[in-house]
């Protein structure tokens, strides 16, 4: 299901206008992204837990290449599904 299909179904279920549902979904996405950047966890009861981890830079040796390369530090997004889901 695409975001647009999800938005349309949510608008049909709630009776809210599509524009309000779109704003709501964008706000939820921003809140989750902001929390993940700050390394906070979001526990959504019945759905799961959104979290993140900062991965340190590391050196790897790609197969068939003579020189190792360094992968930069980055944020890794994680999601653990709730047991009730």
C-alpha positions as CSV (number, residue, x, y, z in Angstrom):
1,X,0.0,0.0,0.0
2,X,1.4,3.4,-0.9
3,X,1.3,6.5,1.3
4,X,-1.5,7.9,-1.0
5,X,-3.6,4.8,-0.7
6,X,-3.1,4.8,3.1
7,X,-4.1,8.4,3.3
8,X,-7.2,7.8,1.2
9,X,-8.3,4.8,3.4
10,X,-7.6,6.8,6.6
11,X,-9.7,9.7,5.3
12,X,-12.5,7.3,4.4
13,X,-12.4,5.7,7.8
14,X,-12.3,8.9,9.8
15,X,-14.4,11.1,7.6
16,X,-11.7,13.8,7.7
17,X,-10.8,15.7,4.6
18,X,-7.9,14.3,2.6
19,X,-5.9,17.5,3.2
20,X,-6.1,17.2,7.0
21,X,-5.1,13.5,6.8
22,X,-2.1,14.4,4.6
23,X,-1.0,17.1,7.1
24,X,-1.5,14.6,10.0
25,X,0.6,11.9,8.3
26,X,3.4,14.4,7.4
27,X,3.4,15.6,11.1
28,X,3.7,12.0,12.4
29,X,6.5,11.3,9.9
30,X,8.4,14.4,11.1
31,X,8.0,13.5,14.7
32,X,9.3,10.0,14.2
33,X,12.2,11.3,12.1
34,X,13.1,13.9,14.7
35,X,13.0,11.4,17.5
36,X,15.2,9.0,15.6
37,X,17.8,11.8,14.8
38,X,17.9,12.5,18.6
39,X,18.2,8.7,19.3
40,X,14.9,8.8,21.2
41,X,12.6,5.8,21.2
42,X,8.9,6.0,20.2
43,X,6.8,3.2,21.8
44,X,3.6,2.9,19.8
45,X,1.4,0.6,21.9
46,X,0.0,-2.2,19.7
47,X,2.3,-1.4,16.8
48,X,5.9,-1.4,17.8
49,X,9.0,0.7,18.8
50,X,10.8,3.1,16.5
51,X,14.4,3.6,17.4
52,X,17.8,4.5,15.9
53,X,21.5,3.9,16.5
54,X,24.5,5.9,15.4
55,X,26.9,3.6,13.5
56,X,30.5,4.5,13.8
57,X,32.7,4.9,10.7
58,X,34.5,1.7,9.8
59,X,37.0,0.4,7.2
60,X,36.0,-2.5,4.9
61,X,37.8,-4.4,2.2
62,X,35.5,-4.8,-0.9
63,X,36.1,-8.1,-2.8
64,X,38.2,-7.6,-5.9
65,X,39.5,-4.1,-4.9
66,X,43.1,-3.6,-3.8
67,X,42.4,-0.7,-1.3
68,X,40.1,-0.7,1.7
69,X,37.5,2.0,1.9
70,X,36.1,3.8,4.9
71,X,32.3,3.9,5.4
72,X,31.2,7.1,7.1
73,X,29.2,7.3,10.3
74,X,25.5,7.2,9.8
75,X,22.2,6.8,11.6
76,X,20.6,3.3,11.4
77,X,16.8,3.2,11.6
78,X,15.2,0.4,13.6
79,X,11.7,-0.9,14.2
80,X,10.6,-3.7,16.5
81,X,7.1,-5.0,16.0
82,X,4.9,-5.2,19.1
83,X,4.1,-8.7,20.4
84,X,0.4,-7.9,20.1
85,X,0.7,-7.0,16.5
